[in-house]
Each structure stands twice: as C-alpha cells, then as structure tokens.
Amino acid sequence: MARGARRHLVTFQTPVAVADGDGGYNTTWTDLVPATWHVSLEPATAADLERVAPGTVISSAAYVVRGDWHPGVTTLCRMLFNGREFAITGVINRDLRDVEMECGAVEVVV
C-alpha cells in the first residue's frame, strides 16, 4: 500500500485496570506508544469481511484499517478518529514480517 493512501491520523489506546480503593477496579484507557498512527480507514467490502475458518465464513468488521505494523494493537484496543471510537475486531500481520498490519474495526456508538 502506498504511504499516500494512509491519510487518516488515528490514536490507538489499550485498556488498563486501575484500583478503585474498595477492592475492585475500574477500566481506563491509555495511549499506546506511539499513540498516533497514519492509516487507511475504509468501509469494508464483502470480500474484506470474509475470513475463512474450518467449515465456515466469519464476517466481523465494518471498516478495514491498513498501516505500518504496530505491535501493541490487539483486539483489546480501541481506535479514535475525529471524535469517533472504533473497536478493533481483528489484527493481521501482513506477510508475517512485522511491516504492515490490517485490522477489522467497528464503530462504537454510545
């Protein structure tokens, strides 16, 4: 993918458990390092949504996010873009070389 296609500047965050003082905890979000990342954010096509698993097809994302590999991005993370929040539904290490990643994402509507 050409770097010029990565025109969306997003922030990746991961959940962190913080003690609440009463023996429990609250979940808060903290930015990954580096937090901001240039990616391509596009609506997923039917072909993008299909991931083959033994005997089934899984459809799980409304958007496809493509960019340089970020080792901290997992399905526990969220992505922020222009005041919108997206849950990461899957992460693929393209060519298994830690160079490019492709993620599935769905917008979280509150």
Buried (B, 14 or more C-beta within 10 A) or exposed (E): EEEEEBEBEBBBBBEEEEEEEEEEEEEEBEEBEEBEBBBBBEEBEEEBBEBEEEEEEEEEBBBBBBBBBBEBBBEEBBBBBEEEBBBBBBBBBEEEEEEBBBBBBBEEEE
